[in-house]
């Protein structure tokens, strides 16, 4: 994993693992919530030309890495933490997701009043304040979480086509915070891909914009799907979203990033095409 990721990305992933252990210390169960409570799977045989990859899965962590012919894709990724910092215990001082939190807030505050009116689709991120079906008990405001492979999500919010140069640069800084786990070559290629589709990129926001506010935001284009969500407690006791419980998701829209069951779809299509009475 260290060889596949950037140094900063490797540290971030390890901090997710460390904070998982800290959660175990808080709830008294480090056997389930531990630093090493994760499964690593290798697919294929590492090669400079043939396809191979690896997956790291566990609580608050899902990394899927594919390497083929000199190219690397790290998608989908899910990184989270509850809490996002440790103020005691073995990993005291570990803190995560500051860039994702602060750059997102900076961007929404940089918007003009008209842009902000488009970007903010709801001023509350509380579950009861969402339209029917918009809030999920586990995923809360995420739309690209588990079991939503290849989901079609309509664009919402403000289009970056109308952003000023400063706003576009801050948006790219924010995207870069999410692709930082990639090593330099793949990260640069990913950012160039995102920049080519900047005019088709949308940014939406749910929640407040104050220093103490909690919120959700999404960056979505034909080539990237990023979500940031501050959650209510699951193993801790906060009933409302708090800054110390964060989930982040990065997916590749139109990229079949979790894999589509083409054989099942083929048989389903064939079955639908049969005449009554045919087996």
C-alpha angles and dihedrals in degrees: 000000000000091000092050098050137057116259091252091046092050091051090050093052091047090050089055087054092047093049089050087059090048089054087052089053091051095050095036097244114103090153089072099025102042138139091254100036092120137103122230118199127185119206117202125336120304108258138160091230112017120077116263137146149163139229131208114195136177144101110338092353134090119155122174116187125185123184123188131161096339095317127109130200122188102191141168102022129176120186124173144152139198102216107017094209138036118224095175142015133047095329100038111163098030110134130171143187097030093132093047091049100043099038090050091052091046091054097051090047091052091060121102118245090261093048091046091052088057096042099049105071094173130010094213126061094191115124097236090054094059126094116262111290095011097102123060125195093230104023093035104186098353116116098183101053132120118321092021098098114163090000116173108231117183117229116261135182130020126344117236090220087087096046122118119240090261092050092048091050092051090048090052090047088054094049089048090058088063098046094045092105088070117090116250100271098048091039091054091048091049093050092048089052091050092048092052088059097040093116089058094047120113129199122199133178137199119190138022131323101214126112091258096039125116120215153161126230137179133201111198134175137144089278108033138039116189128176132185120187133174107211142206116247122289102169094007121062107245107125094197130049114284134187092244095066112062135167123191129188132189119187138164111239115215086011101100086230098173094039127257120240095238094171092054090047090050093053092044091052091047091050092051090051094056122105120243110280095024116122 
